[in-house]
Amino acid sequence: MGKSETVRAVSNKEIVMDLVKRMPENASLHDTAREIEFVAGVREALGELDRGEGVPLEEVEKRLPKWVAK
C-alpha cells in the first residue's frame, strides 16, 4: 500500500484470515494461536496509545530496572 492510498480499518476477521494464510503449512494450532495472541496484543497496545493511555518513555526508563532480572 502506497503512502498516498487511504488506510482503511481492517477487521479482526480479516487480520486472522491473512495471518493464517501466511503461516507455514506445517504450523501447529498452538503456533497459530500464539501468533493470533501476539497480533491481538499489538492491536490492543496501539489502541491504548491512540487513546493517550500510553506510558511516557521517561516513566518506562524509571520502571525498567525493576522489570529486568538481575
N, C-alpha and C positions, 0 to 999 in steps of 0.2 A: 504494500500500500504506500503510495507516494504521500509526501507531506501535504500536498495540495488537496488530497482527497478527504472527504468528510469521514471522521471516525464515528462509527455507529456503535451503540451499545450492543454487546454480544450477550446472548442469553447463557445461562449456566448450562443448559442442554447442549447448545452449540459448542461451548468450550469442552465439555466432556466428550462429545462426539469427535471433535478434532483431536483431542488428546488420545482417545482410543485408536483412531486411525493411525496416529504417529507411533504408537507403541509397537515394539517388535512382535512378530507372530508368536514367539515363544514366551512372551511376558506372562507371568503368573497373575492371577486375580489379586494377590497380595501386592505385587508390584504396581499394578494398575490402580488399586485403591490408594496406595501411598502417593502416587502421582496426583490423583484427584485431590487428596487431602492437602498436598503441598500447594496446588493451584488455588484451592479454596482459601487457604491461609493467606496467600499473597493478595488475593482479591479482597479479603476482609481487611487486611492491613492498609491497602490502598484506599479503601472506603473510609477507614478511620482517618487517614491523612487528609482526604478530601473534606472531611467534616471538621478538620482542625483538632483532632484528638491525638495527634502525634506527640511524641516526647522530644523536646529540643535536644540537639546534639550535645549541648553543654551538660544537660542532665544525664544523658546516656554516658558521657565520659566520667561523670561522678559515680554512677552506679556500676560501671563496668568492672572495676576491681573486685567488687563483691560477687559478681557473676562468674568470674574466671576462677577455676580451681587452682590452688597452689600446689 
